[in-house]
């Protein structure tokens, strides 16, 4: 086997930890010895899955369930509140806020990480590291130390700015999101400044090692071995014969059975609609409330299943025999039983919905969600609405027009997803012949 000892380094974000864990388990199932490095909050889950655990903190910001319930330092909580407020102002304001936050969020104590990873490498004799694309300090550390690593990209592939593109600026926008030219120019300016600042920090450290070259863009620094995308190869970009490989796996989640209690709760012949805005954006109580009322108005007989985060209690007034509102729902287990998913365009929910071939309505707020929404719209796989400006009538229309979504396209990408998954990438990287 090409790589026997593999060390995963995961950010303490629930939405990134889970797909990384599935990938780690696949490496182990194919014969590698895997150690999973992460913050202490995830230790029990890692040990439960029979992986070696190594405690390492790579971010001051954490999201170990729902973001507002996670214990955060005051500065992190303030920035979270600033982010949530920016989502109310629209796409450009949100992306600008995120760009300003990147340095504090994702460039965590690089010199300390270099020292910590050197200790890991000296003591564990690691053959290959796997790092999340958003763990920029870890990528910098591995590059500085000259250690072999694979880049895992859980969000949209355009998170990595290639071919002169701007970091954190969508290449394309879905029709529902209106962006003024002046605002877009401002976003590009902020993006350029953030990119320059990050790259300067990277190179100030890199120059201490005379055997490696400075870089031109910190956000484009990825593995020379392979980049694994938890996404679909909509643009025929895959490369798996020569390095760096670019591998599109379509999904990285583990199937979970739905328990008997939930099976009874969802027992109905009526349409089932899931509403989920993810661990961060469930903070937008106003949008959740509007979605519940709008869906209820247009589809009075449908069963609504709502993931409401910390607002579950406040939204209980809308509960009814056919409206289930919970702080947390077993989304992965539920997905195969629902008909329609109304969500924020997060990559995990997208890949789960696509794996099961579900109808989708996407309301993108931030990050890569605009790119994802554009892809779904372009390939006629779902409908897109502006989360801040949609009307009851627009949601009703979107839900009703899902009949026009290309079932052939949805079936094709569903089959691609089911044929791939984490095992597909692991076999390519370990150079295991497929059976």
N, C-alpha and C positions, 0 to 999 in steps of 0.2 A: 504493500500500500504506500502511496506517495507521501501522505501526511498521517502520522500515527497519533501524535499528541496535539490536541487542538484546544486553544484557549479562547473562549468567547468573552467579550467585554461589552456589557449591556448598559445603556442609560437607564436611570430609575423611572422610566415612563411606562406605564402599563401597556399602552398601545404599541410600544416598540419591543418591550420585554417579551410579550407573548409570541409574536412571530419569530423572534430570535430563539426562544426556547424550543419551538417546534423544529427549527433548523438544527439546533444543537442536538436534539434527540435523534434526528435523522443521521447526523454524522456518527453518533454513538452506535446506532442500529447497524451501520455499515462498517463497524469494526474499529472506529477511532476511539481513543480515550479522551473524553471531553471534560474540561473544567470550565465552569460558568462563573465569571466574575461580575458581581453586581453589588448594590447596596444591601444592607442587612435585612431590609423589609421583604425581600424576595427569597430569603434563604430557605424557608420551609418548603416553598413550592419547588425550588431547584432540587433539594434533597429528596423530596417526594417522587420526583421523576428520575431518581437514581443517577444524577449527575454530581460531579464534585463541585462544591461551592467554595468560592474565594471572595472574601469581602474587599470590595474596592469602590470608592465613591468617585464618580466622574462628573457630577453636576450638583450645584447647590439647589437647583430647582428639582422637585420631585412630583410625580403623579402616580400614586400607587393604587388608585381606585377611581374615585371622582376627585377632580383637581381641588375643589374647594374644601374637601374633607381631609386632604392630606396635610400633615403638619409641615408648615413652610416657615423659613426665616421671614422676618417682617419685610425685608427688601423684596423677596420673591413674591410674597403675597401682594405687595403694592403693585408690582409689575403685572401680576395676574389680573388684578382689578383694572389696571390701565388697559390691558389687552381686551378684557370683556367690554369695557366702555367703548373701545375703538371699533369693535364689531358692530356696534349700534350705528356708527357713522358711515359704514360702508366698506367696500373692498379695498380701495386704495389706502384709506386711513388705517385699516387693520394691518395691511402689509407693511406700511411705513413703520407702524408701532413695532411689529415683529422684527423688522430689520434693525431698528434701534436697540431692541432687546437682545439681539443675537450674541453680542460680545459677552454680556453678563450671563446669559443663559447657557451658552454652548462653547465658550472658550474658558474652561475651568482649570485654573492653576496648572498650566502646561508643564512647568519645570518640575513640580511635585509629581505629576503623572509620569514624566520621563523616568524619574527616580524609582517610582513604584513599579513600573513595567519592567525596568531593568532588573529589579529584585525578583520579579515573577520569572523572567526569562532565565536568570542565573540559577534559580532554585528548582524550576519545573521542567527545564529542557524542552520547551515548546517548539513544535515543528511549524505551526501555522496559527495565526490569530484571526479572529473574525470580529469586525468592528462595524457598528452602525454608522451610516453616513452622517448623521447629525452629531456624532461624538467627535467633534473636530479636534479637540485636544488629544484624544486617543490616536487619531490618524496622524497628527503631527508627531506624537511620541514614537509611534512605530516607524514612521518615515525617518525621523532623526536617528533612531537606533539601528536602522537598516534591517528591521525584522520583517519576515514575510507575512503578509496579511491579505485577507479577502474583505472587500467592502460589501456590506449588506444594505440595500436601499429599500426600507419599508414604504416610504412615500412615493409619489409619482417620480418617474425617471428624470423629469426636468428639474427636480431638486438639485441635480448636478448640472451646473451651467456649462454647456458645451458650445463650441463653435461661436464664441464671442457673445453668447447670450448673457442677459443680466440675471444675477442671483436674486431669487425671491420675487421675480417679475414674471407672471404667466406669459407663456409664449402666445397663447390664444385665450380668448375669453368666451364663455357661453353667451348666447344672445340675451339672456335675461339680466345679465350684469352689465350695466351701462357705465363706461369709464370715459371721462372727458380727457381730451388730449393734454391739456395743461396738468391735470392730476397725474396722468401717466408719465409725463416728463419729470414731474417732481419725484415720483416713485423711483424712476430710473436713476435720478440724481442721488437719492438716498441709498439706493442699492449699490451704486458705484462707490460711494464713500465707505459704506460698510465693508464692501469687498476689499477696498484699499487698506482699511484699518486692520482687517483680519490678516491679509497677506503680509502686511508690515510686521505684525506680531509674529507670524510664522517665520518669516525670514530673519527676524532679529534673533531667533533661537537657532534656526538652521545654520546661520553663519558661524556658530560655535563649533560646528562639525565640518571641517574642511573637506571631508570626503564625499559630501552630498551637495547637490546643486540647489540654489534658491529656486523658488517657484513663482509662477506668474499669477496664480489665482488659488487662494486657499480653499475655496469652495469646490474647485475642480480636482483637488488632490484625492485620487482614489487608488485602489490596488493595481499593481502591474500583473497580478495573477488572474483575478476575476472580480466582476461586479455582479451581484445577485439582486435582481429587481423583483420585489413582491408585487408584480404587476403583469400586464398583458403586452405582448409585442405587437401593438396596433400598427406600428410603422415599419415592421420587418427589419429591425435593427440587430437582431441576435447574432452573436459571434461565439461559436463554441469549439472551433478547431484550433485557433491560435490565441495566445495571450496578448493583452488581457481578455479573457472570455467575458461576454456579456450575456447573462442567462436570465430569462424571464420565466418565473415559476408559477405565476397565476394565483397562487394562494400559499399561505403558511399558517394554517390553523389546524387544530386537532378536533375531529368530530367528537361531540358530546351527546349522550342520550338525554332526552327530556324526561324528567321524573313524572310519576303518575299524577301527582297533584296538579302540575301544570297541564298535563294532557287533558285532565277533566276541565280545567279552566278554559281551554281553547276549543272545547268540543262544540262545534257548530258547523252548519252547512253554508253559513253566510261568508262573505268576503272577509279575510283577515288582513288588517293593515298594521304594520309595526312602525312606530315613530321613535327614532333614536338619533340624538345629536352628539353622541360620543361622550367620553369622560370629561372633556373640557367644556364643550359648548352646551351641555345640558344646563350650564349656568344661565343660559338665555331663557329664563322663565317666560318672558313675553312671547317669544316665538313658539315655545312648546304650547302655551295656552291658546295661541291663535291657530296652531295646527290642530289641536284637539277640537276646538269649536268649529273650525272650517270642515274638517273631515267628518265630524258628527253631523253637520248640516247637510253635506252633499251625499253622505252614505249613512243614513240613520240606522240601518240594520246591520252594518258591518261590525265586526269585532275589532276594537282598537286596543293595541298593546303598546303602552307608552313607557319608555325609559326616562324617568324624570330626575334622576340624580338627587341632590339635596332638596329639590323643590317638590318631591313626591307628596309630602304632607300638605303643603300649600295648595296643591292641585287636586287633592282628594275630593274636593267639592264637585269635580266633573266625573267622578267614578260612577259606574252604573253596572248592571249585569253584563253589558257588552262594551264597557270601557275599563280596561285594567291599567291602573297607574301605579308603578312601583319605582322605588329608588334605583333598584338594579333588576334587570331581567336577564335570564339565561339566553342571551342573544344568539350565540352559536348554535345552541340546541334548538331554539325556536325557529331559526331561519328556514329550515326545510318545510315548516308547516304553514308559514304565512304566504299570502298571495302578493303583497306589495310592501316595499320598504321605503319609508320616507325618512331621509337622513341627510347629513351634512356634507357628504362626499368624502368622508374619511376612507383611507385605503383598506383598512381591515374590514369595515362593513361592506365596502364595495366588493372585495374578493369573496367574502362569505355569500353575498347576494348573487354574484355571478356564478359561483360554484353550483348554486342551486337553481340558477336560471330564473331569478325573481324579477318582477316588475319593479322599477325604481323611479322615485322622484327625489331629486337632489337639490338641496338648498346650501350652496357653498358660502362659507364665511371667511376663510383664511387659508394661509399656507398653500399646500398643493391642491386644495379642493377645487379651485377654479380650473386647473389643468385637467383634473379628473372629470369634472362636470362637462368640460368641453369635449373630451374624448367620448363620453357616454352619449352626448348630444350628436356629435359628428357621426357616430356609428349607429345611430338610431336604436340605442339600447335602453333609453329612459328619457325622462323629462326633467327640465331644470327650471327653478324659480329663484327669484331674489329673496333671501330670507328676511330682509328688512322692509320689503315693499310689496310682497304678494298680497292679493286679495282672496277672500273666500271663493270668489268665482274662478280665479286663476288656479287655485288648488283643485277645485272641482273639475275644471277643464283638464288639468294635467292628469288627474286620476282617471278620468274618463277616456282621455286620448292614449292611455297606455295600451289600448287595443291596437293602436297604429304602430307600436314599437315592432321592429323586425324580429319576429320569432326565430327566423333562420339565423340571424346574426347572434342572437342571445344563445341559441342552441349551440352554435359553432364555438363561441368563446367559453361556454359552460363546459363543453367537451375538452377544450384545450386545458382548462383549469384542472379538470379531473384527471387528465393524462399526465399532468406535471406535478406541481407541489414541490416541497423541500427535497424529496428524494431525487428529483430530476437534476437539481443543481449539485447535490452531494456526489452523485455518481460521476458527473462531469469533472468535478474538482479532484476527487480521489482517483479518477481514471479507472473506474470500475466499469466493465463491459455490461451494458444493459442486457437483461435476460429476455 
